[in-house]
Amino acid sequence: LTVVSRIIQLTGTLAFGDVIIGEQKQLSFNIENQGTAPLSVTGINYPSGYTGTSSVSGNNIVVTVTLSPTASADYDGEIEVESDATSGNNKIAVTGKGVLI
């Protein structure tokens, strides 16, 4: 008997540091499946100031995250990945700060 599992794991560091208002900075993280069955990602939710694009690389999904600050403020929060995972952590922290030139 094989137990079907879809175990989501998010890896990477999303510490953007200071980003000049009106400019952009990009970092990436991986969505990995540590389970025995295919993982279906249905959405990715970003905090204010962040956007992202994703591409498949083997068994992983690489997500490129862009911080585009519009104000002098902290841009801290979590990115949440929606999927059919049976277990694992579906959130990853992001930190950044919008700064004047």
Secondary structure, DSSP 8 states (H G I E B T S, - for coil): ------EEEEE---EEEEEETT--EEEEEEEEE-SSS---EEEEE--TTEEEEEEEETTEEEEEEEE---SSSB--EEEEEEE--SEE--EEEEEEEEE--
